[in-house]
Every structure is written in C-alpha cells, then in structure tokens.
Amino acid sequence: MGNKIYETDGMFDNAKTTAYELWIEVGANHYSYAVLDENHNLKAISFTGNSILSNIDDSNLTLPYANTKISLHTSNFTFIPTSLYNESDKANYAQFLNGKESPDLHTYQFLDAEITSLNTFDETELQEIKNLFPSAEVYPQYIPFIEGSKILLKDVWGKQLIINLKANNLEILILEDSKLQFYNVFECLNDEEILYYLLATCQHNKIDPQEISLNIAGDLTQYSNAYSLLQKAFNNTNLTFINPLCGLGGQLEMHQFFSLINLGKCG
C-alpha cells in the first residue's frame, strides 16, 4: 500500500463529527482510519505509512467524535472458551503470557461471546494511544479480523482459510462452520516467509492447499509477487470483498481495509 491515501465522499463536514464514529487501526509503522456518519455511511478513509505516535498530521483525528474505536497490535494473547474461563484464574493466565502477575491483562469476549481472549499490549504504546484518544475503546487486532471473517463467510460451510497481512505481520485464521479452529500471527519479512507460514499452518491443521479456498485481506494485491506465489500454492485464491458502504473508494482496493472496517463489529 502506498505511503499516503486519503479519500472522502465529498460531503465530509467537520461541524457534524460529534455525530460520527472514528475507527483507527494502529500498527508499528502505519495507521489507517475511517470516519462513518450516524447511519454508518463511510465519510472518509485514510492510510498513512508512519507511526501515529510520532506525529498526527491529520486534523480529522483531532475533531470530536461520538465514539472512537481503535485496534492495536499484539502478539501476546491466548483464547479460552468462555464456558471454561474463570476470572479468578486471571493471575495465572497473566503469568503464562507475561511471565509475571500483571494488572495489565486485557480480556475481551467475541464470536457471540463464545470465546474469551486475554492479551497484553505494549503498555507504553497503549498509554500514548489513550493520551491521544482518552475515550476510545481499544481492541487487539484479531477481534475485528475474526469477527469480520465470520460475517464474510457466514454462508460458507466447511473449513475456511483467511489471511490478513499488515506491514510485516501475517494473521492466519481458520474457521469451520463459522467456528474458530485456529488463529495466530507471524512476523514475515519477505514473500517467501508468507508462503512458508501459511503452508506450515495448513500442514499442522491437515489442510490440503489444493482443496481449500484462500481468502486474502490486507497489504496484498493481485499484482504482487506474494499473491503470485499464493496462487501457485493454492487452487483457489480470493481477495476479500468489502461493500464500501456508500460508493466511496472507487480507486481503493477495499480488501486492504478489511480489519479496519470491521472494527464496527467490536463491542
């Protein structure tokens, strides 16, 4: 994705943002955001290839909004069936994730409250985000990705393989009949590593790449070398489709904003 993208529907009104929602996806060296009106029509969408913490150079982010949702990256997490989760065990989970008892363990329920996730964030980064957006709801990156994928594939049965590449982080998700089977995130520095982790995940989960559809979101285009490698390894590859909600984004590849737009499914 390019270093800077910004589009509006041509009717973005700074005076009306108190009725709008702001959704922000924060990565290590990029951020993107979407602004939606009270009817959830997309008013603006943007991507910037630098850290949101280094310098906010977009005046839209400093306007007042009715609600702000932020996804923040973490690779330190675990999932537990909600029916088996006991709040009294939280300290034990914190020690498992952090190697210490930590009051900074964050819990979320998702997939119709069937799954409870526990995670830590980089607390310095989280505090800086909260300083910038004091009233924001903050979620780990996997919740909008998983919730959005479930909705995308709700009418498709059997195992489904979905990936989301953001900068150097590759999320791999397997759903079966809308149930969570596998999720993990890997650091990938090149195209060959993307293919390696994906094939290794398939092998671990006894999936034949020639017999499953691969749904692709994030920073991959059909003209990229990585996409070409995946097409050779998988019999059926698809870029995830997102309804741009109001026709905005005719020049945008909306699958690149998949996890951002699905922040609306959180909470």
C-alpha positions, 0 to 999 in steps of 0.5 A: 500500500502506498505511503499516503491515501486519503479519500472522502465522499465529498460531503465530509463536514467537520461541524457534524463529527460529534455525530460520527464514529472514528475507527483507527487501526494502529500498527508499528509503522502505519495507521489507517482510519475511517470516519462513518456518519450516524447511519454508518455511511463511510465519510472518509478513509485514510492510510498513512505509512508512519507511526501515529505516535510520532506525529498526527498530521491529520486534523480529522483525528483531532475533531470530536467524535461520538465514539472512537474505536481503535485496534492495536497490535499484539502478539501476546494473547491466548483464547479460552472458551468462555464456558471454561474461563474463570476470572479468578484464574486471571493471575495465572493466565497473566503469568503464562503470557507475561511471565509475571502477575500483571494488572495489565491483562486485557480480556475481551469476549467475541464470536457471540461471546463464545470465546474469551481472549486475554492479551497484553499490549505494549503498555507504553504504546497503549498509554500514548494511544489513550493520551491521544484518544482518552475515550476510545475503546481499544481492541487487539487486532484479531477481534475485528479480523475474526469477527469480520471473517465470520460475517464474510463467510457466514454462508460458507460451510466447511473449513475456511482459510483467511489471511490478513497481512499488515506491514510485516505481520501475517494473521492466519485464521481458520474457521469451520462452520463459522467456528474458530479452529485456529488463529495466530500471527507471524512476523514475515519479512519477505514473500517467501516467509508468507508462503512458508507460514501459511503452508506450515499452518495448513500442514499442522491443521491437515489442510490440503492447499489444493482443496481449500479456498484462500481468502486474502485481506490486507497489504496484498494485491493481485499484482504482487509477487506474494499473491503470485506465489499464493496462487501457485500454492493454492487452487483457489485464491480470493481477495476479500470483498468489502461493500464500501458502504456508500460508493466511496473508494472507487480507486481503493482496493477495499480488501486492504481495509478489511480489519479496519472496517470491521472494527464496527463489529467490536463491542 
